[in-house]
Amino acid sequence: MKIEEYEFGRIKVDGKNYSSDVIIYPEKLDDSWWRKEGHLLQLEDVLSIVEANPKLVVIGTGYYGCMNISEEVKTELKSRGIELIAANSPEAVKLFNQNSEPRKIGAFHLTC
């Protein structure tokens, strides 16, 4: 899947626009991603990602980078050998598209 466009509050993936936060898996997109606390990414928010066993996770922390990633998430990903790249969403989109790893997952907070 390729991200074609991103702007505050909107992302276009494979020709379809989304206005809610998304998780992009290799073969599907989840546009119902909701976190327990909007600006703090916790382990329970990424369990589906962890269970998918990717090699790489790219997290977009919001347009201005307001979403923080808990140490628990970082520790869990590292313990499973999953590489984490986190950046504000505009930069994370670029990094996601540039990376050719077939087992990558992207999780993008679209606002803030």
CNS distance restraints for C-alpha pairs under 8 A (distance, minus, plus):
assign (resid   1 and name CA) (resid  13 and name CA) 6.86 0.50 0.50
assign (resid   1 and name CA) (resid  14 and name CA) 6.26 0.50 0.50
assign (resid   1 and name CA) (resid  24 and name CA) 7.43 0.50 0.50
assign (resid   1 and name CA) (resid  25 and name CA) 7.89 0.50 0.50
assign (resid   1 and name CA) (resid  26 and name CA) 6.44 0.50 0.50
assign (resid   1 and name CA) (resid  27 and name CA) 7.26 0.50 0.50
assign (resid   2 and name CA) (resid  13 and name CA) 5.73 0.50 0.50
assign (resid   2 and name CA) (resid  14 and name CA) 5.81 0.50 0.50
assign (resid   2 and name CA) (resid  97 and name CA) 6.31 0.50 0.50
assign (resid   3 and name CA) (resid  11 and name CA) 7.26 0.50 0.50
assign (resid   3 and name CA) (resid  12 and name CA) 5.86 0.50 0.50
assign (resid   3 and name CA) (resid  13 and name CA) 4.43 0.50 0.50
assign (resid   3 and name CA) (resid  14 and name CA) 6.58 0.50 0.50
assign (resid   3 and name CA) (resid  93 and name CA) 6.94 0.50 0.50
assign (resid   3 and name CA) (resid  97 and name CA) 6.67 0.50 0.50
assign (resid   4 and name CA) (resid  11 and name CA) 7.72 0.50 0.50
assign (resid   4 and name CA) (resid  12 and name CA) 5.40 0.50 0.50
assign (resid   4 and name CA) (resid  13 and name CA) 5.61 0.50 0.50
assign (resid   4 and name CA) (resid  14 and name CA) 6.76 0.50 0.50
assign (resid   4 and name CA) (resid  15 and name CA) 7.33 0.50 0.50
assign (resid   5 and name CA) (resid  11 and name CA) 5.69 0.50 0.50
assign (resid   5 and name CA) (resid  12 and name CA) 5.01 0.50 0.50
assign (resid   5 and name CA) (resid  13 and name CA) 7.30 0.50 0.50
assign (resid   6 and name CA) (resid  10 and name CA) 5.86 0.50 0.50
assign (resid   6 and name CA) (resid  11 and name CA) 4.42 0.50 0.50
assign (resid   6 and name CA) (resid  12 and name CA) 6.37 0.50 0.50
assign (resid   6 and name CA) (resid  90 and name CA) 6.84 0.50 0.50
assign (resid   6 and name CA) (resid  93 and name CA) 7.44 0.50 0.50
assign (resid   7 and name CA) (resid  11 and name CA) 6.46 0.50 0.50
assign (resid   7 and name CA) (resid  63 and name CA) 7.83 0.50 0.50
assign (resid   7 and name CA) (resid  90 and name CA) 7.55 0.50 0.50
assign (resid   7 and name CA) (resid 110 and name CA) 7.73 0.50 0.50
assign (resid   8 and name CA) (resid  63 and name CA) 5.98 0.50 0.50
assign (resid   8 and name CA) (resid 110 and name CA) 5.95 0.50 0.50
assign (resid   8 and name CA) (resid 111 and name CA) 5.41 0.50 0.50
assign (resid   8 and name CA) (resid 112 and name CA) 7.86 0.50 0.50
assign (resid   9 and name CA) (resid  19 and name CA) 5.60 0.50 0.50
assign (resid   9 and name CA) (resid  20 and name CA) 7.15 0.50 0.50
assign (resid   9 and name CA) (resid 110 and name CA) 4.73 0.50 0.50
assign (resid   9 and name CA) (resid 111 and name CA) 4.91 0.50 0.50
assign (resid  10 and name CA) (resid  17 and name CA) 6.82 0.50 0.50
assign (resid  10 and name CA) (resid  18 and name CA) 5.67 0.50 0.50
assign (resid  10 and name CA) (resid  19 and name CA) 4.59 0.50 0.50
assign (resid  10 and name CA) (resid  20 and name CA) 7.25 0.50 0.50
assign (resid  10 and name CA) (resid 110 and name CA) 6.30 0.50 0.50
assign (resid  11 and name CA) (resid  17 and name CA) 5.72 0.50 0.50
assign (resid  11 and name CA) (resid  18 and name CA) 5.33 0.50 0.50
assign (resid  11 and name CA) (resid  19 and name CA) 6.56 0.50 0.50
assign (resid  11 and name CA) (resid 110 and name CA) 7.34 0.50 0.50
assign (resid  12 and name CA) (resid  16 and name CA) 5.31 0.50 0.50
assign (resid  12 and name CA) (resid  17 and name CA) 4.27 0.50 0.50
assign (resid  12 and name CA) (resid  18 and name CA) 6.17 0.50 0.50
assign (resid  13 and name CA) (resid  17 and name CA) 6.51 0.50 0.50
assign (resid  13 and name CA) (resid  18 and name CA) 7.85 0.50 0.50
assign (resid  18 and name CA) (resid  22 and name CA) 7.90 0.50 0.50
assign (resid  18 and name CA) (resid  31 and name CA) 7.11 0.50 0.50
assign (resid  19 and name CA) (resid 110 and name CA) 7.49 0.50 0.50
assign (resid  20 and name CA) (resid  31 and name CA) 6.13 0.50 0.50
assign (resid  20 and name CA) (resid  32 and name CA) 6.99 0.50 0.50
assign (resid  20 and name CA) (resid  33 and name CA) 7.67 0.50 0.50
assign (resid  20 and name CA) (resid 109 and name CA) 7.93 0.50 0.50
assign (resid  20 and name CA) (resid 110 and name CA) 6.81 0.50 0.50
assign (resid  21 and name CA) (resid  31 and name CA) 6.12 0.50 0.50
assign (resid  21 and name CA) (resid  32 and name CA) 6.92 0.50 0.50
assign (resid  21 and name CA) (resid  33 and name CA) 5.70 0.50 0.50
assign (resid  21 and name CA) (resid  34 and name CA) 7.24 0.50 0.50
assign (resid  21 and name CA) (resid 107 and name CA) 7.65 0.50 0.50
assign (resid  21 and name CA) (resid 108 and name CA) 5.70 0.50 0.50
assign (resid  21 and name CA) (resid 109 and name CA) 4.94 0.50 0.50
assign (resid  21 and name CA) (resid 110 and name CA) 5.55 0.50 0.50
assign (resid  22 and name CA) (resid  29 and name CA) 6.88 0.50 0.50
assign (resid  22 and name CA) (resid  30 and name CA) 5.52 0.50 0.50
assign (resid  22 and name CA) (resid  31 and name CA) 4.53 0.50 0.50
assign (resid  22 and name CA) (resid  32 and name CA) 6.65 0.50 0.50
assign (resid  22 and name CA) (resid  33 and name CA) 5.58 0.50 0.50
assign (resid  22 and name CA) (resid 107 and name CA) 5.80 0.50 0.50
assign (resid  22 and name CA) (resid 108 and name CA) 5.45 0.50 0.50
assign (resid  22 and name CA) (resid 109 and name CA) 7.06 0.50 0.50
assign (resid  23 and name CA) (resid  29 and name CA) 5.80 0.50 0.50
assign (resid  23 and name CA) (resid  30 and name CA) 5.11 0.50 0.50
assign (resid  23 and name CA) (resid  31 and name CA) 6.66 0.50 0.50
assign (resid  23 and name CA) (resid  33 and name CA) 6.62 0.50 0.50
assign (resid  23 and name CA) (resid 105 and name CA) 7.08 0.50 0.50
assign (resid  23 and name CA) (resid 106 and name CA) 5.58 0.50 0.50
assign (resid  23 and name CA) (resid 107 and name CA) 4.27 0.50 0.50
assign (resid  23 and name CA) (resid 108 and name CA) 6.40 0.50 0.50
assign (resid  24 and name CA) (resid  28 and name CA) 6.33 0.50 0.50
assign (resid  24 and name CA) (resid  29 and name CA) 4.58 0.50 0.50
assign (resid  24 and name CA) (resid  30 and name CA) 6.47 0.50 0.50
assign (resid  24 and name CA) (resid 105 and name CA) 5.55 0.50 0.50
assign (resid  24 and name CA) (resid 106 and name CA) 4.94 0.50 0.50
assign (resid  24 and name CA) (resid 107 and name CA) 6.27 0.50 0.50
assign (resid  25 and name CA) (resid  29 and name CA) 5.82 0.50 0.50
assign (resid  25 and name CA) (resid  30 and name CA) 7.90 0.50 0.50
assign (resid  25 and name CA) (resid 104 and name CA) 7.06 0.50 0.50
assign (resid  25 and name CA) (resid 105 and name CA) 4.88 0.50 0.50
assign (resid  25 and name CA) (resid 106 and name CA) 6.80 0.50 0.50
assign (resid  26 and name CA) (resid 102 and name CA) 6.97 0.50 0.50
assign (resid  26 and name CA) (resid 103 and name CA) 6.52 0.50 0.50
assign (resid  26 and name CA) (resid 104 and name CA) 6.68 0.50 0.50
assign (resid  26 and name CA) (resid 105 and name CA) 6.62 0.50 0.50
assign (resid  34 and name CA) (resid  38 and name CA) 7.57 0.50 0.50
assign (resid  34 and name CA) (resid  45 and name CA) 7.33 0.50 0.50
assign (resid  35 and name CA) (resid  40 and name CA) 7.83 0.50 0.50
assign (resid  35 and name CA) (resid  41 and name CA) 6.78 0.50 0.50
assign (resid  35 and name CA) (resid  42 and name CA) 7.71 0.50 0.50
assign (resid  35 and name CA) (resid  45 and name CA) 5.34 0.50 0.50
assign (resid  36 and name CA) (resid  40 and name CA) 7.98 0.50 0.50
assign (resid  36 and name CA) (resid  41 and name CA) 7.92 0.50 0.50
assign (resid  36 and name CA) (resid  42 and name CA) 7.56 0.50 0.50
assign (resid  36 and name CA) (resid  44 and name CA) 7.94 0.50 0.50
assign (resid  36 and name CA) (resid  45 and name CA) 6.79 0.50 0.50
assign (resid  37 and name CA) (resid  41 and name CA) 7.09 0.50 0.50
assign (resid  37 and name CA) (resid  42 and name CA) 7.98 0.50 0.50
assign (resid  38 and name CA) (resid  67 and name CA) 7.27 0.50 0.50
assign (resid  39 and name CA) (resid  66 and name CA) 6.34 0.50 0.50
assign (resid  39 and name CA) (resid  67 and name CA) 4.07 0.50 0.50
assign (resid  39 and name CA) (resid  68 and name CA) 5.93 0.50 0.50
assign (resid  40 and name CA) (resid  67 and name CA) 5.55 0.50 0.50
assign (resid  40 and name CA) (resid  68 and name CA) 4.84 0.50 0.50
assign (resid  40 and name CA) (resid  69 and name CA) 5.83 0.50 0.50
assign (resid  40 and name CA) (resid  70 and name CA) 6.62 0.50 0.50
assign (resid  41 and name CA) (resid  45 and name CA) 6.34 0.50 0.50
assign (resid  41 and name CA) (resid  46 and name CA) 7.85 0.50 0.50
assign (resid  41 and name CA) (resid  67 and name CA) 6.89 0.50 0.50
assign (resid  41 and name CA) (resid  68 and name CA) 6.04 0.50 0.50
assign (resid  41 and name CA) (resid  69 and name CA) 4.72 0.50 0.50
assign (resid  41 and name CA) (resid  70 and name CA) 5.84 0.50 0.50
assign (resid  41 and name CA) (resid  73 and name CA) 7.49 0.50 0.50
assign (resid  42 and name CA) (resid  46 and name CA) 7.06 0.50 0.50
assign (resid  42 and name CA) (resid  69 and name CA) 6.80 0.50 0.50
assign (resid  42 and name CA) (resid  70 and name CA) 5.64 0.50 0.50
assign (resid  42 and name CA) (resid  72 and name CA) 7.00 0.50 0.50
assign (resid  42 and name CA) (resid  73 and name CA) 6.03 0.50 0.50
assign (resid  43 and name CA) (resid  47 and name CA) 6.29 0.50 0.50
assign (resid  43 and name CA) (resid  70 and name CA) 7.71 0.50 0.50
assign (resid  43 and name CA) (resid  72 and name CA) 6.33 0.50 0.50
assign (resid  43 and name CA) (resid  73 and name CA) 5.01 0.50 0.50
assign (resid  43 and name CA) (resid  76 and name CA) 7.86 0.50 0.50
assign (resid  46 and name CA) (resid  50 and name CA) 6.30 0.50 0.50
assign (resid  46 and name CA) (resid  73 and name CA) 7.86 0.50 0.50
assign (resid  47 and name CA) (resid  51 and name CA) 6.02 0.50 0.50
assign (resid  48 and name CA) (resid  52 and name CA) 6.22 0.50 0.50
assign (resid  49 and name CA) (resid  53 and name CA) 6.88 0.50 0.50
assign (resid  49 and name CA) (resid  54 and name CA) 7.38 0.50 0.50
assign (resid  49 and name CA) (resid 105 and name CA) 7.25 0.50 0.50
assign (resid  50 and name CA) (resid  54 and name CA) 7.24 0.50 0.50
assign (resid  50 and name CA) (resid  77 and name CA) 7.23 0.50 0.50
assign (resid  53 and name CA) (resid  82 and name CA) 7.65 0.50 0.50
assign (resid  54 and name CA) (resid  82 and name CA) 6.45 0.50 0.50
assign (resid  54 and name CA) (resid 103 and name CA) 4.98 0.50 0.50
assign (resid  54 and name CA) (resid 104 and name CA) 5.54 0.50 0.50
assign (resid  54 and name CA) (resid 105 and name CA) 6.56 0.50 0.50
assign (resid  55 and name CA) (resid  81 and name CA) 7.23 0.50 0.50
assign (resid  55 and name CA) (resid  82 and name CA) 4.97 0.50 0.50
assign (resid  55 and name CA) (resid  83 and name CA) 6.17 0.50 0.50
assign (resid  55 and name CA) (resid 101 and name CA) 7.62 0.50 0.50
assign (resid  55 and name CA) (resid 103 and name CA) 5.48 0.50 0.50
assign (resid  55 and name CA) (resid 104 and name CA) 5.97 0.50 0.50
assign (resid  56 and name CA) (resid  82 and name CA) 5.49 0.50 0.50
assign (resid  56 and name CA) (resid  83 and name CA) 4.65 0.50 0.50
assign (resid  56 and name CA) (resid  84 and name CA) 5.99 0.50 0.50
assign (resid  56 and name CA) (resid  85 and name CA) 7.62 0.50 0.50
assign (resid  56 and name CA) (resid 101 and name CA) 7.34 0.50 0.50
assign (resid  56 and name CA) (resid 103 and name CA) 6.62 0.50 0.50
assign (resid  56 and name CA) (resid 104 and name CA) 4.63 0.50 0.50
assign (resid  56 and name CA) (resid 105 and name CA) 6.39 0.50 0.50
assign (resid  57 and name CA) (resid  82 and name CA) 7.01 0.50 0.50
assign (resid  57 and name CA) (resid  83 and name CA) 6.18 0.50 0.50
assign (resid  57 and name CA) (resid  84 and name CA) 5.02 0.50 0.50
assign (resid  57 and name CA) (resid  85 and name CA) 6.24 0.50 0.50
assign (resid  57 and name CA) (resid 104 and name CA) 5.70 0.50 0.50
assign (resid  57 and name CA) (resid 105 and name CA) 4.90 0.50 0.50
assign (resid  57 and name CA) (resid 106 and name CA) 5.71 0.50 0.50
assign (resid  57 and name CA) (resid 107 and name CA) 7.55 0.50 0.50
assign (resid  58 and name CA) (resid  84 and name CA) 6.04 0.50 0.50
assign (resid  58 and name CA) (resid  85 and name CA) 4.75 0.50 0.50
assign (resid  58 and name CA) (resid  86 and name CA) 5.79 0.50 0.50
assign (resid  58 and name CA) (resid  92 and name CA) 6.48 0.50 0.50
assign (resid  58 and name CA) (resid  95 and name CA) 7.65 0.50 0.50
assign (resid  58 and name CA) (resid  96 and name CA) 6.26 0.50 0.50
assign (resid  58 and name CA) (resid 104 and name CA) 7.48 0.50 0.50
assign (resid  58 and name CA) (resid 105 and name CA) 6.29 0.50 0.50
assign (resid  58 and name CA) (resid 106 and name CA) 4.66 0.50 0.50
assign (resid  58 and name CA) (resid 107 and name CA) 6.31 0.50 0.50
assign (resid  59 and name CA) (resid  84 and name CA) 7.56 0.50 0.50
assign (resid  59 and name CA) (resid  85 and name CA) 6.24 0.50 0.50
assign (resid  59 and name CA) (resid  86 and name CA) 4.71 0.50 0.50
assign (resid  59 and name CA) (resid  87 and name CA) 6.56 0.50 0.50
assign (resid  59 and name CA) (resid  89 and name CA) 7.56 0.50 0.50
assign (resid  59 and name CA) (resid  92 and name CA) 6.47 0.50 0.50
assign (resid  59 and name CA) (resid 106 and name CA) 5.80 0.50 0.50
assign (resid  59 and name CA) (resid 107 and name CA) 4.83 0.50 0.50
assign (resid  59 and name CA) (resid 108 and name CA) 5.79 0.50 0.50
assign (resid  59 and name CA) (resid 109 and name CA) 8.00 0.50 0.50
assign (resid  60 and name CA) (resid  65 and name CA) 7.61 0.50 0.50
assign (resid  60 and name CA) (resid  86 and name CA) 6.06 0.50 0.50
assign (resid  60 and name CA) (resid  87 and name CA) 5.46 0.50 0.50
assign (resid  60 and name CA) (resid  88 and name CA) 5.21 0.50 0.50
assign (resid  60 and name CA) (resid  89 and name CA) 3.95 0.50 0.50
assign (resid  60 and name CA) (resid  90 and name CA) 7.49 0.50 0.50
assign (resid  60 and name CA) (resid  91 and name CA) 7.68 0.50 0.50
assign (resid  60 and name CA) (resid  92 and name CA) 5.07 0.50 0.50
assign (resid  60 and name CA) (resid  93 and name CA) 7.13 0.50 0.50
assign (resid  60 and name CA) (resid 106 and name CA) 7.63 0.50 0.50
assign (resid  60 and name CA) (resid 107 and name CA) 6.11 0.50 0.50
assign (resid  60 and name CA) (resid 108 and name CA) 4.38 0.50 0.50
assign (resid  60 and name CA) (resid 109 and name CA) 5.70 0.50 0.50
assign (resid  60 and name CA) (resid 110 and name CA) 7.77 0.50 0.50
assign (resid  61 and name CA) (resid  65 and name CA) 4.66 0.50 0.50
assign (resid  61 and name CA) (resid  66 and name CA) 6.16 0.50 0.50
assign (resid  61 and name CA) (resid  67 and name CA) 4.77 0.50 0.50
assign (resid  61 and name CA) (resid  68 and name CA) 6.89 0.50 0.50
assign (resid  61 and name CA) (resid  86 and name CA) 6.86 0.50 0.50
assign (resid  61 and name CA) (resid  87 and name CA) 5.91 0.50 0.50
assign (resid  61 and name CA) (resid  88 and name CA) 4.78 0.50 0.50
assign (resid  61 and name CA) (resid  89 and name CA) 5.52 0.50 0.50
assign (resid  61 and name CA) (resid 108 and name CA) 6.64 0.50 0.50
assign (resid  61 and name CA) (resid 109 and name CA) 5.58 0.50 0.50
assign (resid  62 and name CA) (resid  66 and name CA) 5.84 0.50 0.50
assign (resid  62 and name CA) (resid  67 and name CA) 6.16 0.50 0.50
assign (resid  62 and name CA) (resid  88 and name CA) 5.31 0.50 0.50
assign (resid  62 and name CA) (resid  89 and name CA) 4.86 0.50 0.50
assign (resid  62 and name CA) (resid  90 and name CA) 7.95 0.50 0.50
assign (resid  62 and name CA) (resid 108 and name CA) 7.04 0.50 0.50
assign (resid  62 and name CA) (resid 109 and name CA) 4.71 0.50 0.50
assign (resid  62 and name CA) (resid 110 and name CA) 5.31 0.50 0.50
assign (resid  62 and name CA) (resid 111 and name CA) 5.20 0.50 0.50
assign (resid  62 and name CA) (resid 112 and name CA) 5.08 0.50 0.50
assign (resid  63 and name CA) (resid  88 and name CA) 5.64 0.50 0.50
assign (resid  63 and name CA) (resid  89 and name CA) 5.07 0.50 0.50
assign (resid  63 and name CA) (resid  90 and name CA) 6.22 0.50 0.50
assign (resid  63 and name CA) (resid 109 and name CA) 7.67 0.50 0.50
assign (resid  63 and name CA) (resid 110 and name CA) 6.32 0.50 0.50
assign (resid  63 and name CA) (resid 111 and name CA) 5.49 0.50 0.50
assign (resid  63 and name CA) (resid 112 and name CA) 5.37 0.50 0.50
assign (resid  64 and name CA) (resid  88 and name CA) 6.02 0.50 0.50
assign (resid  64 and name CA) (resid  89 and name CA) 7.60 0.50 0.50
assign (resid  64 and name CA) (resid 111 and name CA) 7.75 0.50 0.50
assign (resid  64 and name CA) (resid 112 and name CA) 5.45 0.50 0.50
assign (resid  65 and name CA) (resid  87 and name CA) 6.89 0.50 0.50
assign (resid  65 and name CA) (resid  88 and name CA) 4.35 0.50 0.50
assign (resid  65 and name CA) (resid  89 and name CA) 6.94 0.50 0.50
assign (resid  65 and name CA) (resid 112 and name CA) 6.76 0.50 0.50
assign (resid  66 and name CA) (resid  88 and name CA) 7.99 0.50 0.50
assign (resid  66 and name CA) (resid 112 and name CA) 5.69 0.50 0.50
assign (resid  67 and name CA) (resid 109 and name CA) 7.60 0.50 0.50
assign (resid  67 and name CA) (resid 112 and name CA) 7.67 0.50 0.50
assign (resid  69 and name CA) (resid  73 and name CA) 6.70 0.50 0.50
assign (resid  69 and name CA) (resid  74 and name CA) 7.29 0.50 0.50
assign (resid  70 and name CA) (resid  74 and name CA) 6.68 0.50 0.50
assign (resid  71 and name CA) (resid  75 and name CA) 5.99 0.50 0.50
assign (resid  72 and name CA) (resid  76 and name CA) 6.08 0.50 0.50
assign (resid  73 and name CA) (resid  77 and name CA) 6.18 0.50 0.50
assign (resid  74 and name CA) (resid  78 and name CA) 6.14 0.50 0.50
assign (resid  74 and name CA) (resid  84 and name CA) 7.50 0.50 0.50
assign (resid  75 and name CA) (resid  79 and name CA) 6.03 0.50 0.50
assign (resid  76 and name CA) (resid  80 and name CA) 6.39 0.50 0.50
assign (resid  77 and name CA) (resid  81 and name CA) 6.36 0.50 0.50
assign (resid  77 and name CA) (resid  82 and name CA) 5.01 0.50 0.50
assign (resid  77 and name CA) (resid  83 and name CA) 6.96 0.50 0.50
assign (resid  77 and name CA) (resid  84 and name CA) 7.17 0.50 0.50
assign (resid  78 and name CA) (resid  82 and name CA) 5.57 0.50 0.50
assign (resid  78 and name CA) (resid  83 and name CA) 6.70 0.50 0.50
assign (resid  78 and name CA) (resid  84 and name CA) 7.83 0.50 0.50
assign (resid  85 and name CA) (resid  92 and name CA) 7.73 0.50 0.50
assign (resid  86 and name CA) (resid  92 and name CA) 6.65 0.50 0.50
assign (resid  87 and name CA) (resid  91 and name CA) 5.95 0.50 0.50
assign (resid  87 and name CA) (resid  92 and name CA) 5.15 0.50 0.50
assign (resid  88 and name CA) (resid  92 and name CA) 5.96 0.50 0.50
assign (resid  89 and name CA) (resid  93 and name CA) 5.94 0.50 0.50
assign (resid  89 and name CA) (resid 108 and name CA) 6.40 0.50 0.50
assign (resid  89 and name CA) (resid 109 and name CA) 6.82 0.50 0.50
assign (resid  89 and name CA) (resid 110 and name CA) 6.86 0.50 0.50
assign (resid  90 and name CA) (resid  94 and name CA) 6.71 0.50 0.50
assign (resid  91 and name CA) (resid  95 and name CA) 6.29 0.50 0.50
assign (resid  92 and name CA) (resid  96 and name CA) 5.94 0.50 0.50
assign (resid  93 and name CA) (resid  97 and name CA) 6.20 0.50 0.50
assign (resid  94 and name CA) (resid  98 and name CA) 6.10 0.50 0.50
assign (resid  95 and name CA) (resid  99 and name CA) 6.13 0.50 0.50
assign (resid  96 and name CA) (resid 106 and name CA) 6.79 0.50 0.50
